[in-house]
Amino acid sequence: MQDCFNRNIEYLRVSLTAKCNLCCVYCMPENGCVVTKETLTLDEFWRLIKLICKTGIKKIRLTGGEPLLYPKLLDLIRRIKTSTQIEEIALTTNGILLENKIEMLKQAGLDSINLSLDCLDKDLFFKITRGGNINSVLAGIDKACTSGIKLKINSVILKDINETEIIPLVNFAQKNNILLRFIELMPINAAQNYQGVDEVIILDKLTQFFGKAELILENNSPAHYYNFADLKVPVGFISAMSHKFCAKCNRIRLTSVGFLKPCLHDNRGLDLKSLLKKGTSDEELMQKIKKTIYTKPQCHHLNDVSFAQKETQSMSLIGG
């Protein structure tokens, strides 16, 4: 369906759990995140996903926290695959558990994976993730590359922390024929303690190493891609700060505690978990869901310090 700004809302991101087996410095506080609300059961997830899909959703992305920690993940993927008209089921992961799960994910019906990887240096990876083993991630990438599931890598570059990893990440992606996207840091919760690196700076570095950049024809995705003279695979950017893409945002989010968020950066939305507890009918739920989608905010206000409804929760709680 369309929202009040005539955007076609057809992409649902579902955060299955706030739990994560890493504790990345820009994602959550050092002592982790505490979930104070009751999370959705599998049946509640399924009921809400079915209803939301009826509004015209074409793509679902399963996120977390770390979605591979969710015990009913395969069951949920199978249900979506066999009982909805969804065209693509995607998953975002840190890759730690991917090697041993990739075949089961494929058999369940998963179509694509976005893997978060901010560096290749094992010591720096350990530091940024507060304890992660990069060898597990690399083994997962190897397995994914031979599985037939579409794979992309997402990298967040932090000033004075992993800027030296930009070129190695590009070379790694090229070697493995993987699309790499650089994501600008969004100043939410723990991320406010760090400074991101703007697209223009990374782009300049890439042109110095890999030749002239040519922007590929824009689409409805928040990502945009460049071809480089000396590279065979394009490199992408998701630049919410320097290249605001709200005008073509087509997504909504369902958190693990049942909160429907029409905008990542706005704390307003619909508490569906409470409505389920009250015994609200599917018809009434549908009315409220459609109203929430229709009133999706026009844009984010990350750069507006006076904006009262700014989201302050950790990305692990919202859904990364």
Secondary structure, DSSP 4 states (H G I P E B T S, - for coil): -B-TT--B--EEEEE--S--S---TTTS-TT-----SPPPPHHHHHHHHHHHHTTT--EEEEESS-GGG-TTHHHHHHHHHHHS--SEEEEEE-STTTTTTHHHHHHHT--EEEEE---S-HHHHHHHHTS--HHHHHHHHHHHHTTS-EEEEEEE-BTTTSGGGHHHHHHHHHHTT-EEEEE-----GGGGGS-B--HHHHHHHHHHHH--EEEPPP-SSS-EEEEETT-SS-EEEE-TTTS--GGG--EEEE-TTSEEES-TTB---EEHHHHHHTT--HHHHHHHHHHHHHT--SS--TT-TT-TTB--S-HHHH--
